[in-house]
Amino acid sequence: MEDRNAPIGVFDSGVGGISTLRTLAKSLPKENFIFYGDSANAPYGERPADQVYQLSVTAINQLRKQGIKALVIACNTATSAAKPQLISRYPDMPILGIEPALKQAVDAGKKHILVMATPLTISRPKYQNQAAKFKDQATIYSLPCPGLADRIELGTAGLPQISSLLDQLLAPYLGKPIDALVLGCTHYPFVKDIIAEKLGGQIEIYTGYDGIERYLEYQLRTKSLLRTENQKQTIQFMSSRDTPAELALYQDLFDHGIQR
Ligand code: DGL
């Protein structure tokens, strides 16, 4: 297979990256994708950064065995813990990473911004520096959400637990005039309507992967890596929890999301 007709790898600690994959697959319909979810080791967001790096390497090596031409780290946690090291380790392919879209919310003039992310993402200097940089332009509430990604790993079956955990996490913010919600973990867009409903009011939601398809397209185009074959798009799922039930969950989340 010529490089340009190879698939694009999309990687996350688990099912979260499927929310990003949905956007990418729709926006780049001529490209093939292989998704790898490290569900056996999720959540990453409550592990030390060096472990997240090691786990990411193992997962990415699985995707590289499939001959991917580019990689999207559809995981804010892995991006914040390991992206520079991963770029140095794999200089032969474009690597893009999802990050909390705090800047987009500030640039849009939002004044009371709630950022939900994993404990590791929130604790990293990258996020902390960004939040400090924007503190004069907006009130930023940084909310680490331990336990939320693992409940979303259960898909629709996790809904009752997701709802009660969200009630606890969001309780301190209910009276605040929040006008923007930054979902700094790719698991959370699957429950964005539930979060928005609980917060109430007019809230703009930022997922961090808006625009990633344009950046990916640009990277592929400038490196002459856009697919030229004319066959139908294929999307393949791989998981470190390699059971038929897990792969069926991935497909279901890709097709339908979390159903209420
Ligand atoms: N989906 C991942 C993210 O965007 C992380 C969830 C986790 O494994 O903790 O940060």
Residues whose N, C-alpha, C, O or C-beta is under 5 A from the ligand:
A	BS01	DGL	S13 G16 A42 P43 Y44 G45 E46 A74 C75 N76 T77 T118 A149 G184 C185 T186 H187
